[in-house]
Amino acid sequence: MERLSQKHKLFVEAYDGNLIEAMRVAGYEGSDMYLKQKGELLMEEPLIIEAIKERSKYIASLKNAIATREERQLLWTQIMKNEDPYRKEELDPNGVPIPEGNIPIPIRLKASELLGKSEADFVDKVDVTQTLTLSDIILKSYDKESTKSIEDIEAEYYKMQEDKELPAPENLDDLI
C-alpha cells in the first residue's frame, strides 16, 4: 500500500462495493458518471486490486476477533446469572469442586444493565422532531374524505401550530 498515492489509499480504505462513494471519499470530484468511469479504471490497476484484497484479508481476520451481538448478550447473560464462562473449575483443598457463584453483585448488575440496553428495555433519551405544513394538513383532510372548507383547514393549522409551537408562516397563501 506504500506505493499508492494518498488518493488511492483513501479509495482503497473507503471502497465497500460502492464505487462512486469511495471515489468521493478519496477526494475525486465530478458527476456520478465521471466518478464511475474513473473508479472502474482504478479497479483495473493491479496495485489497487492487491491493496483491496489485502484490506479484505485483514478485515476477515478481525471478523472472529470481534464479538457478535449474540456473543456479547450470551456473555452478559451468563455473568448476570452468576455463571462465569471463563471460570475454570476450582477445587477446595480436599479436591471437591467449589460451586460457581462468586461474581460480585455490582458486576452482575452491570451485565444486566448492558443486556437491557442492548434490547432497548429502557430508553435514556428520546428526541422527537416534527415538521408540520399546511400541505400535510390538507392531505390529511383529503384522506379523511372531509368536506372542510379552506377556513376550517386554516383554523386547524393554526391550532396545531399553537400546540406544537411552530413559527407562523408569513403568508398562508405561499404554503398552498
Buried (B, 14 or more C-beta within 10 A) or exposed (E): EEEBEEBBBBBBBBBEEEBBBBBBBBEBEEEEEEBBBBBEEBBEEEBBEBBBEEBEEEEEEEEEEEEEEEEBBBBBBBBBBBEBEEEEEEEEEEEEEEEBEEBEEEEBEBBBBBBEEEEEEEEEEEEEEEEBEBEEBBEEBEEEEEEBEEEEBBEBBBEBBEEEEBEEBEEBEEBE
